């Protein structure tokens, strides 16, 4: 049996109104990939932030490489060999790759930075990992996948022997995931311990050795990954068996609710035309860079349109800004919920109320507290948002509950068209099913539902019709029950013939 390099026992941690960790145990061995799993809010990230020194435990014991620690700060954890790669990457976008890798521990001489030496060291580490990145390149110019590789290289440059990866594949393509897994297996072979947090359970079969499952801030079980089926893992995570990963409801197809005609907006949105009817969900599929997100932004008025027409109930709607779209009843739950969908420093109450002030204010533009509370309480109850109260900052919620707040603020308006861009990215399997059920409820109410997803099984499982995009244009429209992943992938890579 491999050496135990991390042992955490009976770890407890509380925040105001929330017990995040309740006597949690965790163990990591050298040369293994430990999958740390659980629903959003299970306590996974909190536990790892304690291990990396970001949070201080309330009680319990921590042992790293045989040494006990009563508490850790980030510098101590780094010195011990612990590095965490967060889901939201911690990079200085205006600095170079080398400058990011040596940030806070720059190589100096005679009072000056030795940029050449840092670039040389950075290049050496990148080459060892088989990563083709120029250390002089500005990080902000790199795609997310490359930035993630830089984070890994940065961790190794400080001689990290314990790497914590939080949702590392959430924004990566299949090819980029292959590259990441190659690096993970290389690090594992070198004896490094890797904690891997992910909601994409299928991908764990390729890299995970063992699994630790948490639920509601408590330790549930640790086992070899091969000893558990995916259905068993899900049951341990959510405390119940999920019979349908992609619950579908059949509704009669009604009248046309929403239509986009010949929409053009920059290079990524070219001559887009589609319609949505009552009783159906339309999904958008395609590879990264296909123009799906850009299409949603152009419809919602975030990005300017060069031409095209948008119709609601067969009547043209003029949308030049998001305010125009919202007033018309067309709303968007954006891809990056923290950046574009939420004010994370404000409360759940404020986030739900802000776009709905016209619904809760009197004629003097003063918020009526009773109306505001009723609106917020309804959305929290209807969407099952897990929170002790509506005054908790939205930034303190789990990813799945943050997504529900984003959706909730629009549902309070009785919108006619709801567009979801990657609605389940970074949320757990239980919360995903709740989002699917929500979309189905909207469908039953005759609301036009459009959603973008990079997960092919998801778009095939939930959508009634699928629109496939490639290089800014629609390359195919198919019925979900009549198509296959191969057909969608063929259409998504159809760079030659575009219709």
DRENDO-1510 file (C-alpha; in Angstrom, 1 decimal, always signed):
<recs>
REC; n; res; u; v; w
REC; 1; UNK; +0.0; +0.0; +0.0 .
REC; 2; UNK; +1.2; +3.5; -0.9 .
REC; 3; UNK; +2.3; +6.0; +1.8 .
REC; 4; UNK; -0.4; +8.2; +3.3 .
REC; 5; UNK; +0.7; +11.8; +2.7 .
REC; 6; UNK; -2.4; +13.6; +4.0 .
REC; 7; UNK; -4.7; +12.6; +6.9 .
REC; 8; UNK; -7.5; +14.9; +8.1 .
REC; 9; UNK; -9.7; +13.6; +10.9 .
REC; 10; UNK; -12.9; +15.0; +12.5 .
REC; 11; UNK; -12.6; +18.3; +10.7 .
REC; 12; UNK; -15.3; +20.8; +11.6 .
REC; 13; UNK; -15.9; +24.3; +10.1 .
REC; 14; UNK; -18.8; +26.7; +10.6 .
REC; 15; UNK; -19.7; +30.0; +8.9 .
REC; 16; UNK; -22.5; +32.3; +10.1 .
REC; 17; UNK; -25.7; +30.3; +9.9 .
REC; 18; UNK; -24.1; +27.3; +8.2 .
REC; 19; UNK; -22.1; +24.3; +9.5 .
REC; 20; UNK; -20.0; +23.6; +6.4 .
REC; 21; UNK; -18.0; +20.6; +7.8 .
REC; 22; UNK; -19.1; +18.2; +10.5 .
REC; 23; UNK; -16.5; +15.7; +11.6 .
REC; 24; UNK; -15.1; +15.0; +8.2 .
REC; 25; UNK; -12.3; +12.5; +7.5 .
REC; 26; UNK; -10.1; +12.5; +4.4 .
REC; 27; UNK; -7.0; +10.7; +3.4 .
REC; 28; UNK; -4.6; +11.0; +0.4 .
REC; 29; UNK; -1.8; +8.6; -0.6 .
REC; 30; UNK; +1.3; +9.2; -2.7 .
REC; 31; UNK; +1.0; +8.5; -6.4 .
REC; 32; UNK; -2.8; +8.4; -6.5 .
REC; 33; UNK; -5.7; +10.4; -7.9 .
REC; 34; UNK; -8.4; +10.7; -5.2 .
REC; 35; UNK; -11.7; +11.8; -6.6 .
REC; 36; UNK; -13.5; +14.0; -4.0 .
REC; 37; UNK; -17.2; +14.0; -4.8 .
REC; 38; UNK; -20.4; +15.4; -3.5 .
REC; 39; UNK; -23.3; +17.7; -4.4 .
REC; 40; UNK; -22.8; +21.5; -4.5 .
REC; 41; UNK; -22.7; +22.6; -0.9 .
REC; 42; UNK; -21.4; +19.2; +0.3 .
REC; 43; UNK; -18.2; +20.8; +1.7 .
REC; 44; UNK; -15.6; +19.6; -0.8 .
REC; 45; UNK; -14.1; +23.0; -1.6 .
REC; 46; UNK; -14.2; +24.1; +2.1 .
REC; 47; UNK; -12.3; +21.0; +3.1 .
REC; 48; UNK; -9.7; +21.6; +0.4 .
REC; 49; UNK; -9.4; +25.3; +1.4 .
REC; 50; UNK; -8.5; +24.2; +4.9 .
REC; 51; UNK; -5.9; +21.8; +3.5 .
REC; 52; UNK; -4.4; +24.6; +1.4 .
REC; 53; UNK; -4.5; +27.2; +4.2 .
REC; 54; UNK; -7.2; +29.4; +2.8 .
REC; 55; UNK; -9.6; +28.6; +5.7 .
REC; 56; UNK; -8.8; +27.7; +9.3 .
REC; 57; UNK; -10.5; +24.7; +10.8 .
REC; 58; UNK; -12.6; +25.0; +14.0 .
REC; 59; UNK; -11.5; +21.6; +15.2 .
REC; 60; UNK; -10.0; +18.3; +14.1 .
REC; 61; UNK; -6.5; +17.2; +13.2 .
REC; 62; UNK; -4.4; +17.6; +10.0 .
REC; 63; UNK; -1.3; +15.5; +9.3 .
REC; 64; UNK; +0.8; +16.2; +6.1 .
REC; 65; UNK; +3.8; +14.0; +5.3 .
REC; 66; UNK; +3.9; +12.8; +8.9 .
REC; 67; UNK; +3.8; +16.2; +10.5 .
REC; 68; UNK; +0.8; +17.5; +12.5 .
REC; 69; UNK; -0.5; +21.0; +11.9 .
REC; 70; UNK; -2.9; +22.8; +14.3 .
REC; 71; UNK; -3.4; +25.4; +11.6 .
REC; 72; UNK; -2.1; +26.4; +8.2 .
REC; 73; UNK; -1.9; +29.6; +6.2 .
REC; 74; UNK; -1.4; +29.7; +2.4 .
REC; 75; UNK; +2.3; +30.3; +2.7 .
REC; 76; UNK; +2.8; +27.4; +5.1 .
REC; 77; UNK; +0.7; +25.1; +3.0 .
REC; 78; UNK; +2.7; +26.1; -0.1 .
REC; 79; UNK; +6.0; +25.4; +1.8 .
REC; 80; UNK; +4.7; +22.0; +2.8 .
REC; 81; UNK; +4.0; +21.2; -0.8 .
REC; 82; UNK; +0.2; +21.8; -1.2 .
REC; 83; UNK; -1.1; +23.7; -4.2 .
REC; 84; UNK; -4.7; +24.3; -5.2 .
REC; 85; UNK; -5.9; +25.0; -8.7 .
REC; 86; UNK; -9.3; +26.8; -8.3 .
REC; 87; UNK; -12.2; +26.4; -10.7 .
REC; 88; UNK; -12.0; +30.2; -11.3 .
REC; 89; UNK; -8.4; +30.5; -12.3 .
REC; 90; UNK; -6.2; +32.8; -10.2 .
REC; 91; UNK; -4.1; +34.5; -12.9 .
REC; 92; UNK; -2.8; +38.0; -13.4 .
REC; 93; UNK; -4.0; +38.3; -17.0 .
REC; 94; UNK; -1.8; +41.3; -17.9 .
REC; 95; UNK; +1.4; +39.5; -16.9 .
REC; 96; UNK; +3.4; +36.9; -18.8 .
REC; 97; UNK; +3.3; +33.2; -18.2 .
REC; 98; UNK; +6.7; +33.3; -16.4 .
REC; 99; UNK; +5.7; +36.3; -14.3 .
REC; 100; UNK; +2.6; +34.5; -13.2 .
REC; 101; UNK; +4.5; +31.3; -12.3 .
REC; 102; UNK; +7.0; +33.3; -10.2 .
REC; 103; UNK; +4.6; +35.8; -8.7 .
REC; 104; UNK; +5.5; +36.6; -5.1 .
REC; 105; UNK; +8.8; +34.7; -5.3 .
REC; 106; UNK; +10.5; +36.5; -8.2 .
REC; 107; UNK; +14.1; +35.8; -9.0 .
REC; 108; UNK; +16.1; +38.9; -8.4 .
REC; 109; UNK; +19.7; +40.1; -8.5 .
REC; 110; UNK; +21.3; +43.5; -7.7 .
REC; 111; UNK; +17.8; +44.8; -6.9 .
REC; 112; UNK; +16.5; +43.9; -10.4 .
REC; 113; UNK; +14.2; +41.2; -11.7 .
REC; 114; UNK; +16.0; +38.4; -13.6 .
REC; 115; UNK; +13.3; +38.0; -16.3 .
REC; 116; UNK; +15.5; +35.8; -18.5 .
REC; 117; UNK; +16.2; +33.4; -15.6 .
REC; 118; UNK; +12.5; +33.1; -14.8 .
REC; 119; UNK; +11.6; +32.5; -18.4 .
REC; 120; UNK; +14.3; +29.9; -18.6 .
REC; 121; UNK; +13.0; +28.1; -15.5 .
REC; 122; UNK; +9.4; +28.4; -16.6 .
REC; 123; UNK; +10.3; +27.0; -20.0 .
REC; 124; UNK; +12.0; +24.0; -18.4 .
REC; 125; UNK; +8.9; +23.1; -16.3 .
REC; 126; UNK; +6.5; +23.6; -19.3 .
REC; 127; UNK; +8.7; +21.3; -21.5 .
REC; 128; UNK; +8.8; +18.6; -18.8 .
REC; 129; UNK; +5.0; +18.6; -18.8 .
REC; 130; UNK; +4.9; +18.5; -22.6 .
REC; 131; UNK; +3.1; +21.9; -22.7 .
REC; 132; UNK; +3.8; +24.0; -25.8 .
REC; 133; UNK; +3.5; +27.6; -24.3 .
REC; 134; UNK; +5.9; +30.5; -24.7 .
REC; 135; UNK; +6.8; +31.7; -21.2 .
REC; 136; UNK; +6.9; +35.3; -22.5 .
REC; 137; UNK; +3.3; +35.2; -23.7 .
REC; 138; UNK; +0.7; +37.3; -21.9 .
REC; 139; UNK; -1.6; +35.0; -19.9 .
REC; 140; UNK; -4.7; +36.9; -20.9 .
REC; 141; UNK; -4.1; +36.1; -24.5 .
REC; 142; UNK; -4.2; +32.3; -23.8 .
REC; 143; UNK; -7.3; +30.2; -23.9 .
REC; 144; UNK; -8.7; +28.9; -20.6 .
REC; 145; UNK; -7.2; +25.4; -21.2 .
REC; 146; UNK; -3.7; +26.8; -21.6 .
REC; 147; UNK; -4.2; +29.0; -18.5 .
REC; 148; UNK; -5.0; +25.9; -16.6 .
REC; 149; UNK; -1.8; +24.2; -17.8 .
REC; 150; UNK; +0.1; +27.3; -16.6 .
REC; 151; UNK; -1.5; +26.9; -13.1 .
REC; 152; UNK; -0.3; +23.3; -13.0 .
REC; 153; UNK; +3.2; +24.4; -14.1 .
REC; 154; UNK; +3.1; +27.1; -11.4 .
REC; 155; UNK; +2.2; +24.5; -8.8 .
REC; 156; UNK; +5.1; +22.3; -9.8 .
REC; 157; UNK; +7.5; +25.3; -9.9 .
REC; 158; UNK; +7.1; +25.5; -6.1 .
REC; 159; UNK; +7.7; +21.8; -5.8 .
REC; 160; UNK; +4.1; +20.9; -4.9 .
REC; 161; UNK; +3.7; +17.3; -4.0 .
REC; 162; UNK; -0.1; +17.6; -3.3 .
REC; 163; UNK; -2.2; +19.0; -6.1 .
REC; 164; UNK; -5.9; +19.9; -5.6 .
REC; 165; UNK; -7.8; +20.4; -8.9 .
REC; 166; UNK; -11.3; +21.9; -8.6 .
REC; 167; UNK; -13.5; +21.2; -11.7 .
REC; 168; UNK; -10.5; +21.4; -14.0 .
REC; 169; UNK; -12.3; +20.2; -17.1 .
REC; 170; UNK; -15.5; +22.4; -16.9 .
REC; 171; UNK; -14.4; +24.7; -19.7 .
REC; 172; UNK; -12.2; +22.3; -21.8 .
REC; 173; UNK; -12.7; +20.6; -25.1 .
REC; 174; UNK; -12.3; +16.8; -25.5 .
REC; 175; UNK; -8.8; +17.3; -26.9 .
REC; 176; UNK; -7.8; +19.6; -24.0 .
REC; 177; UNK; -9.2; +17.1; -21.5 .
REC; 178; UNK; -6.9; +14.4; -23.1 .
REC; 179; UNK; -3.9; +16.7; -22.6 .
REC; 180; UNK; -4.8; +17.4; -19.0 .
REC; 181; UNK; -5.3; +13.7; -18.2 .
REC; 182; UNK; -1.9; +12.9; -19.8 .
REC; 183; UNK; -0.3; +15.4; -17.4 .
REC; 184; UNK; -2.2; +14.1; -14.4 .
REC; 185; UNK; -1.1; +10.5; -15.1 .
REC; 186; UNK; +2.5; +11.7; -15.5 .
REC; 187; UNK; +2.3; +13.5; -12.1 .
REC; 188; UNK; +0.8; +10.4; -10.5 .
REC; 189; UNK; +3.6; +8.3; -11.9 .
REC; 190; UNK; +6.1; +10.7; -10.2 .
REC; 191; UNK; +4.5; +10.0; -6.8 .
REC; 192; UNK; +2.5; +13.1; -6.4 .
REC; 193; UNK; -0.9; +13.0; -4.7 .
REC; 194; UNK; -3.8; +14.5; -6.6 .
REC; 195; UNK; -7.2; +15.5; -5.3 .
REC; 196; UNK; -9.6; +15.8; -8.2 .
REC; 197; UNK; -13.0; +17.5; -7.7 .
REC; 198; UNK; -15.4; +17.0; -10.5 .
REC; 199; UNK; -19.1; +16.6; -11.3 .
REC; 200; UNK; -18.4; +14.9; -14.6 .
REC; 201; UNK; -18.4; +11.4; -13.2 .
REC; 202; UNK; -17.9; +9.5; -16.5 .
REC; 203; UNK; -14.4; +11.1; -16.9 .
REC; 204; UNK; -13.2; +9.8; -13.5 .
REC; 205; UNK; -13.1; +6.2; -14.9 .
REC; 206; UNK; -10.0; +7.3; -16.9 .
REC; 207; UNK; -7.9; +8.7; -14.0 .
REC; 208; UNK; -9.3; +8.0; -10.5 .
REC; 209; UNK; -7.9; +5.4; -8.1 .
REC; 210; UNK; -10.1; +6.0; -5.1 .
REC; 211; UNK; -13.1; +8.1; -4.3 .
REC; 212; UNK; -14.2; +10.0; -1.1 .
REC; 213; UNK; -17.8; +11.1; -1.1 .
REC; 214; UNK; -19.3; +13.9; +1.1 .
REC; 215; UNK; -22.9; +14.9; +1.6 .
REC; 216; UNK; -24.3; +18.0; +3.5 .
REC; 217; UNK; -20.9; +18.7; +5.1 .
REC; 218; UNK; -20.3; +15.1; +6.3 .
REC; 219; UNK; -18.0; +12.3; +5.3 .
REC; 220; UNK; -20.0; +9.4; +3.7 .
REC; 221; UNK; -17.6; +6.8; +2.3 .
REC; 222; UNK; -14.1; +6.2; +0.8 .
REC; 223; UNK; -13.5; +3.3; -1.5 .
REC; 224; UNK; -11.5; +2.1; -4.5 .
REC; 225; UNK; -13.1; +3.6; -7.6 .
REC; 226; UNK; -13.4; +0.2; -9.2 .
REC; 227; UNK; -15.6; -1.0; -6.3 .
REC; 228; UNK; -18.4; +1.4; -7.1 .
REC; 229; UNK; -20.7; +1.8; -10.0 .
REC; 230; UNK; -21.6; +5.3; -11.2 .
REC; 231; UNK; -25.2; +4.8; -10.0 .
REC; 232; UNK; -23.9; +3.9; -6.5 .
REC; 233; UNK; -21.7; +7.0; -6.4 .
REC; 234; UNK; -24.6; +9.2; -7.3 .
REC; 235; UNK; -26.8; +7.5; -4.6 .
REC; 236; UNK; -24.1; +8.1; -2.0 .
REC; 237; UNK; -23.8; +11.8; -3.2 .
REC; 238; UNK; -27.4; +12.7; -3.1 .
REC; 239; UNK; -28.7; +10.3; -0.4 .
REC; 240; UNK; -31.2; +8.7; -2.8 .
REC; 241; UNK; -31.3; +6.9; -6.1 .
REC; 242; UNK; -31.7; +9.1; -9.2 .
REC; 243; UNK; -33.8; +7.1; -11.6 .
REC; 244; UNK; -33.5; +9.5; -14.5 .
REC; 245; UNK; -30.4; +11.5; -15.3 .
REC; 246; UNK; -32.3; +13.3; -18.0 .
REC; 247; UNK; -36.0; +13.6; -17.1 .
REC; 248; UNK; -38.1; +14.4; -20.1 .
REC; 249; UNK; -41.7; +15.4; -20.3 .
REC; 250; UNK; -43.8; +15.2; -23.5 .
REC; 251; UNK; -46.0; +18.2; -24.3 .
REC; 252; UNK; -48.2; +18.9; -27.3 .
REC; 253; UNK; -46.5; +21.3; -29.7 .
REC; 254; UNK; -48.4; +24.6; -29.7 .
REC; 255; UNK; -48.0; +27.9; -31.5 .
REC; 256; UNK; -44.8; +29.6; -32.5 .
REC; 257; UNK; -43.6; +31.7; -29.5 .
REC; 258; UNK; -40.2; +32.9; -30.6 .
REC; 259; UNK; -38.3; +33.4; -33.9 .
REC; 260; UNK; -34.9; +34.6; -35.0 .
REC; 261; UNK; -34.4; +35.5; -38.6 .
REC; 262; UNK; -31.1; +36.0; -40.4 .
REC; 263; UNK; -29.3; +37.2; -37.3 .
REC; 264; UNK; -25.7; +38.5; -37.8 .
REC; 265; UNK; -23.4; +39.9; -35.2 .
REC; 266; UNK; -19.6; +39.9; -35.8 .
REC; 267; UNK; -17.8; +36.8; -37.2 .
REC; 268; UNK; -19.3; +34.3; -34.8 .
REC; 269; UNK; -23.0; +34.9; -35.5 .
REC; 270; UNK; -23.7; +34.6; -39.2 .
REC; 271; UNK; -27.2; +34.3; -40.7 .
REC; 272; UNK; -28.8; +32.5; -37.8 .
REC; 273; UNK; -32.4; +31.6; -38.2 .
REC; 274; UNK; -34.5; +29.4; -35.9 .
REC; 275; UNK; -37.9; +29.3; -34.1 .
REC; 276; UNK; -39.2; +27.9; -30.8 .
REC; 277; UNK; -42.8; +26.6; -30.2 .
REC; 278; UNK; -44.9; +26.2; -27.1 .
REC; 279; UNK; -44.3; +22.8; -25.5 .
REC; 280; UNK; -40.7; +22.3; -26.7 .
REC; 281; UNK; -37.1; +22.9; -25.6 .
REC; 282; UNK; -34.6; +23.8; -28.3 .
REC; 283; UNK; -30.9; +22.9; -27.6 .
REC; 284; UNK; -27.8; +24.4; -29.2 .
REC; 285; UNK; -24.9; +22.0; -29.7 .
REC; 286; UNK; -21.4; +22.6; -31.1 .
REC; 287; UNK; -17.8; +22.8; -30.3 .
REC; 288; UNK; -16.2; +25.6; -28.3 .
REC; 289; UNK; -15.9; +28.7; -30.6 .
REC; 290; UNK; -18.9; +27.6; -32.7 .
REC; 291; UNK; -20.7; +30.8; -31.9 .
REC; 292; UNK; -23.5; +29.5; -29.6 .
REC; 293; UNK; -22.8; +31.9; -26.7 .
REC; 294; UNK; -22.3; +34.8; -29.1 .
REC; 295; UNK; -25.7; +34.0; -30.5 .
REC; 296; UNK; -27.4; +34.2; -27.1 .
REC; 297; UNK; -25.6; +37.5; -26.3 .
REC; 298; UNK; -26.7; +39.0; -29.6 .
REC; 299; UNK; -30.3; +38.0; -29.1 .
REC; 300; UNK; -30.3; +39.4; -25.5 .
REC; 301; UNK; -28.8; +42.7; -26.7 .
REC; 302; UNK; -25.4; +42.3; -24.9 .
REC; 303; UNK; -23.5; +42.4; -28.2 .
REC; 304; UNK; -24.6; +44.7; -31.1 .
REC; 305; UNK; -26.4; +43.1; -34.1 .
REC; 306; UNK; -25.4; +44.1; -37.7 .
REC; 307; UNK; -28.7; +42.7; -39.1 .
REC; 308; UNK; -31.5; +40.3; -38.4 .
REC; 309; UNK; -35.0; +40.2; -36.9 .
REC; 310; UNK; -36.4; +38.9; -33.6 .
REC; 311; UNK; -40.0; +38.1; -33.3 .
REC; 312; UNK; -42.2; +37.3; -30.2 .
REC; 313; UNK; -45.6; +35.9; -30.9 .
REC; 314; UNK; -45.1; +36.7; -34.6 .
REC; 315; UNK; -44.5; +40.4; -33.8 .
REC; 316; UNK; -41.1; +42.1; -34.4 .
REC; 317; UNK; -39.2; +43.1; -31.2 .
REC; 318; UNK; -36.6; +45.8; -31.3 .
REC; 319; UNK; -33.7; +44.8; -29.0 .
REC; 320; UNK; -30.7; +47.1; -28.7 .
REC; 321; UNK; -29.8; +46.4; -25.1 .
REC; 322; UNK; -30.6; +43.8; -22.3 .
REC; 323; UNK; -33.2; +46.2; -20.9 .
REC; 324; UNK; -35.1; +46.0; -24.2 .
REC; 325; UNK; -35.0; +42.2; -24.1 .
REC; 326; UNK; -36.1; +42.0; -20.4 .
REC; 327; UNK; -39.0; +44.4; -21.1 .
REC; 328; UNK; -40.0; +42.3; -24.0 .
REC; 329; UNK; -40.0; +39.1; -21.9 .
REC; 330; UNK; -36.8; +37.6; -23.3 .
REC; 331; UNK; -34.2; +36.7; -20.6 .
REC; 332; UNK; -30.8; +35.1; -20.5 .
REC; 333; UNK; -29.1; +33.0; -17.8 .
REC; 334; UNK; -25.4; +33.6; -18.9 .
REC; 335; UNK; -22.6; +31.1; -19.3 .
REC; 336; UNK; -20.4; +32.8; -16.6 .
REC; 337; UNK; -22.9; +33.1; -13.7 .
REC; 338; UNK; -20.4; +34.8; -11.3 .
REC; 339; UNK; -19.2; +37.3; -13.8 .
REC; 340; UNK; -22.3; +38.1; -15.8 .
REC; 341; UNK; -25.3; +36.7; -13.8 .
REC; 342; UNK; -24.8; +37.6; -10.2 .
REC; 343; UNK; -23.6; +40.3; -7.9 .
REC; 344; UNK; -21.7; +37.9; -5.6 .
REC; 345; UNK; -21.1; +40.6; -2.9 .
REC; 346; UNK; -24.8; +41.2; -2.6 .
REC; 347; UNK; -27.4; +39.1; -0.9 .
REC; 348; UNK; -29.8; +36.6; -2.4 .
REC; 349; UNK; -32.5; +39.1; -1.7 .
REC; 350; UNK; -30.7; +41.9; -3.6 .
REC; 351; UNK; -29.9; +39.6; -6.6 .
REC; 352; UNK; -33.5; +38.5; -6.9 .
REC; 353; UNK; -34.9; +42.0; -6.5 .
REC; 354; UNK; -32.5; +44.1; -8.7 .
REC; 355; UNK; -34.0; +43.3; -12.1 .
REC; 356; UNK; -37.5; +43.3; -10.6 .
REC; 357; UNK; -37.7; +46.7; -8.9 .
REC; 358; UNK; -40.7; +47.6; -11.0 .
REC; 359; UNK; -42.6; +44.7; -9.4 .
REC; 360; UNK; -41.8; +45.6; -5.8 .
REC; 361; UNK; -41.7; +49.4; -5.7 .
REC; 362; UNK; -44.6; +51.8; -5.1 .
REC; 363; UNK; -45.3; +54.8; -7.3 .
REC; 364; UNK; -42.6; +56.8; -5.5 .
REC; 365; UNK; -40.0; +54.2; -6.4 .
REC; 366; UNK; -39.6; +53.0; -2.8 .
REC; 367; UNK; -39.2; +49.2; -2.3 .
REC; 368; UNK; -42.2; +47.7; -0.5 .
REC; 369; UNK; -40.5; +45.2; +1.9 .
REC; 370; UNK; -43.5; +42.8; +2.0 .
REC; 371; UNK; -43.6; +42.5; -1.8 .
REC; 372; UNK; -39.9; +42.1; -2.0 .
REC; 373; UNK; -39.9; +39.4; +0.7 .
REC; 374; UNK; -42.8; +37.6; -1.0 .
REC; 375; UNK; -41.0; +37.6; -4.3 .
REC; 376; UNK; -37.8; +36.3; -2.9 .
REC; 377; UNK; -39.4; +33.7; -0.6 .
REC; 378; UNK; -41.4; +32.3; -3.6 .
REC; 379; UNK; -38.3; +31.8; -5.8 .
REC; 380; UNK; -36.3; +30.3; -3.0 .
REC; 381; UNK; -39.1; +27.8; -2.3 .
REC; 382; UNK; -40.0; +27.0; -5.9 .
REC; 383; UNK; -36.4; +26.5; -6.9 .
REC; 384; UNK; -35.3; +24.8; -3.7 .
REC; 385; UNK; -32.4; +27.2; -3.1 .
REC; 386; UNK; -30.4; +25.9; -0.1 .
REC; 387; UNK; -29.8; +28.8; +2.2 .
REC; 388; UNK; -30.4; +29.6; +5.9 .
REC; 389; UNK; -32.0; +33.0; +4.8 .
REC; 390; UNK; -32.3; +35.3; +1.9 .
REC; 391; UNK; -29.8; +37.8; +3.4 .
REC; 392; UNK; -26.8; +35.5; +2.7 .
REC; 393; UNK; -24.3; +36.8; +0.1 .
REC; 394; UNK; -24.9; +35.1; -3.2 .
REC; 395; UNK; -21.1; +34.5; -3.5 .
REC; 396; UNK; -21.3; +32.2; -0.4 .
REC; 397; UNK; -23.7; +29.8; -2.2 .
REC; 398; UNK; -22.7; +26.6; -4.0 .
REC; 399; UNK; -22.5; +26.7; -7.8 .
REC; 400; UNK; -25.9; +25.0; -8.2 .
REC; 401; UNK; -27.6; +27.3; -5.8 .
REC; 402; UNK; -26.0; +30.3; -7.5 .
REC; 403; UNK; -27.4; +29.1; -10.8 .
REC; 404; UNK; -30.9; +28.9; -9.3 .
REC; 405; UNK; -30.7; +32.5; -8.1 .
REC; 406; UNK; -29.7; +33.6; -11.7 .
REC; 407; UNK; -32.7; +31.7; -13.0 .
REC; 408; UNK; -35.0; +32.8; -10.2 .
REC; 409; UNK; -34.7; +36.5; -10.8 .
REC; 410; UNK; -36.0; +36.0; -14.4 .
REC; 411; UNK; -38.8; +33.6; -13.5 .
REC; 412; UNK; -40.2; +36.2; -11.1 .
REC; 413; UNK; -41.0; +38.3; -14.2 .
REC; 414; UNK; -43.1; +35.7; -15.9 .
REC; 415; UNK; -40.8; +35.9; -18.9 .
REC; 416; UNK; -41.9; +34.5; -22.3 .
REC; 417; UNK; -38.5; +33.3; -23.5 .
REC; 418; UNK; -35.8; +31.9; -21.2 .
REC; 419; UNK; -32.4; +31.3; -22.7 .
REC; 420; UNK; -29.9; +29.1; -20.7 .
REC; 421; UNK; -26.3; +29.2; -21.6 .
REC; 422; UNK; -24.4; +26.2; -20.1 .
REC; 423; UNK; -26.9; +26.0; -17.2 .
REC; 424; UNK; -25.4; +22.9; -15.5 .
REC; 425; UNK; -21.7; +23.8; -15.9 .
REC; 426; UNK; -19.9; +23.1; -12.6 .
REC; 427; UNK; -22.9; +21.8; -10.7 .
REC; 428; UNK; -23.6; +18.4; -9.3 .
REC; 429; UNK; -25.8; +15.6; -10.6 .
REC; 430; UNK; -28.6; +16.2; -8.2 .
REC; 431; UNK; -28.7; +20.0; -8.9 .
REC; 432; UNK; -28.5; +19.2; -12.6 .
REC; 433; UNK; -31.7; +17.2; -12.4 .
REC; 434; UNK; -33.4; +20.1; -10.6 .
REC; 435; UNK; -32.4; +22.4; -13.4 .
REC; 436; UNK; -33.7; +20.0; -16.0 .
REC; 437; UNK; -37.0; +19.7; -14.1 .
REC; 438; UNK; -37.2; +23.5; -14.0 .
REC; 439; UNK; -36.8; +23.6; -17.8 .
REC; 440; UNK; -39.5; +21.0; -18.1 .
REC; 441; UNK; -41.8; +23.1; -16.0 .
REC; 442; UNK; -41.2; +26.1; -18.2 .
REC; 443; UNK; -41.9; +24.0; -21.2 .
REC; 444; UNK; -45.2; +22.8; -19.7 .
REC; 445; UNK; -46.2; +26.4; -19.1 .
REC; 446; UNK; -45.8; +27.2; -22.8 .
REC; 447; UNK; -42.6; +29.3; -22.2 .
REC; 448; UNK; -40.0; +29.1; -25.0 .
REC; 449; UNK; -36.9; +27.4; -23.7 .
REC; 450; UNK; -33.6; +27.7; -25.5 .
REC; 451; UNK; -30.4; +26.2; -24.0 .
REC; 452; UNK; -26.7; +25.9; -25.0 .
REC; 453; UNK; -24.7; +22.9; -23.7 .
REC; 454; UNK; -21.3; +21.5; -24.4 .
REC; 455; UNK; -22.4; +18.1; -23.0 .
REC; 456; UNK; -23.9; +16.1; -25.9 .
REC; 457; UNK; -25.7; +13.5; -23.7 .
REC; 458; UNK; -27.4; +16.4; -21.9 .
REC; 459; UNK; -28.6; +18.3; -25.0 .
REC; 460; UNK; -29.8; +15.0; -26.5 .
REC; 461; UNK; -31.5; +14.0; -23.3 .
REC; 462; UNK; -33.4; +17.2; -22.5 .
REC; 463; UNK; -33.9; +19.0; -25.9 .
REC; 464; UNK; -36.8; +18.2; -28.2 .
REC; 465; UNK; -35.0; +19.8; -31.2 .
REC; 466; UNK; -31.3; +20.4; -31.6 .
REC; 467; UNK; -29.6; +23.1; -33.6 .
REC; 468; UNK; -26.0; +22.4; -34.4 .
REC; 469; UNK; -23.5; +25.3; -35.0 .
REC; 470; UNK; -20.0; +25.3; -36.5 .
REC; 471; UNK; -17.8; +28.4; -37.1 .
REC; 472; UNK; -20.6; +30.9; -36.5 .
REC; 473; UNK; -23.3; +29.3; -38.7 .
REC; 474; UNK; -26.0; +26.7; -38.3 .
REC; 475; UNK; -24.9; +23.4; -39.9 .
REC; 476; UNK; -27.9; +21.3; -39.0 .
REC; 477; UNK; -31.3; +21.0; -37.3 .
REC; 478; UNK; -32.3; +17.6; -36.0 .
REC; 479; UNK; -34.9; +16.0; -33.7 .
REC; 480; UNK; -33.3; +14.8; -30.5 .
REC; 481; UNK; -35.0; +11.3; -30.6 .
REC; 482; UNK; -34.0; +10.8; -34.2 .
REC; 483; UNK; -30.3; +11.7; -34.0 .
REC; 484; UNK; -27.0; +10.3; -32.6 .
REC; 485; UNK; -23.9; +11.7; -31.0 .
REC; 486; UNK; -22.0; +10.8; -34.2 .
REC; 487; UNK; -24.4; +12.8; -36.4 .
REC; 488; UNK; -24.2; +15.9; -34.1 .
REC; 489; UNK; -20.4; +15.7; -34.0 .
REC; 490; UNK; -20.3; +15.4; -37.8 .
REC; 491; UNK; -22.5; +18.5; -38.1 .
REC; 492; UNK; -20.4; +20.3; -35.4 .
REC; 493; UNK; -17.3; +19.8; -37.4 .
REC; 494; UNK; -18.8; +20.7; -40.8 .
REC; 495; UNK; -16.5; +23.5; -41.7 .
REC; 496; UNK; -16.9; +23.0; -45.5 .
REC; 497; UNK; -20.6; +22.9; -46.2 .
REC; 498; UNK; -22.6; +25.4; -44.2 .
REC; 499; UNK; -26.2; +26.1; -44.8 .
</recs>
